[in-house]
Amino acid sequence: MIKIKTREEIELMRESALIVSKTLGMLAKEVKPGVSTLYLDKLAEDFIREQGAIPGFLGLYDFPNTLCMSPNAQVVHGIPNEKPLEDGDIISIDCGALKNGFYGDHAYTFEVGNVAEETKKLLQITKESLYAGIREFKTGNRVGDVGYAIQNYCEKHGYGIVRELVGHGLGSVMHEDPEMPNYGRRGRGKKFIEGMVVAIEPMVNLGTHQINQLNDGWTILTKDGKPSAHFEHDVAIVNGKPELLSTFKYIYDALGIESNEEDEFRQ
């Protein structure tokens, strides 16, 4: 069942989402060769608690850490460890926070040092596909409209769209209805209405869409070993249109990047 949020609840969700955004912004300067993902995980846990929130992933479904840290061919749900990041890596950092009874859930794929141009393009197209999907999240449209927009944008570049993992509704629990696949057909699926809040998160592979899972029960990786990218925003329908609750602004500020990509989703 889809749970519609009031304006007041959406503002509480914005607070949780921005805590995650600020956490990712704090981590942006720390993501570099030689740093372990476990070190980054500890920084994130401490930062989230300092904001008066609880790490949203820690203990959720028995996940052991604050961050899902997924480098290179890992798609999502990677477990932080002591292995240092290397020059040329990419790493998806997925983070959650719980405050005032509501979750924020937000992800960004970072470059580590000097990344291959082919991989840079994968990140660029995946992030652009996120916004292509968000544009379709408005009253009267349906789940399939978002999925189609993401799939069409990425597949014309020859990339693989992961099928088994999807975005989702978001609220007082981490995963609510509706599921938000990154593929689909226009006009299909549940209809969007005012007050819906979802996490839209394309997971896009440089090669095949097929995936495997490691024996740890969590880590998902591409079947062909090629890199995968992952970007995620929390979005509400306000006045019939998509409004971002999360932001990449803090990441861009930390990295010295100028961008107006989010402007159309602010009211």
Secondary structure, DSSP 8 states (H G I E B T S, - for coil): ------HHHHHHHHHHHHHHHHHHHHHHTT--TT-BHHHHHHHHHHHHHHTT-EESSTTGGG--SSEEEEETTEEE-----S-B--TT-EEEEEEEEEETTEEEEEEEEEE-SS--HHHHHHHHHHHHHHHHHHHT-STT-BHHHHHHHHHHHHHTTT-EE-SS--EEE-SSSSSEEEEE-S---TT-S-B--TT-EEEE--EEESS-S-EEE-TTSS-EEETT---EEE-BEEEEEETTEEEESS-SHHHHHHHT----TTGGG--
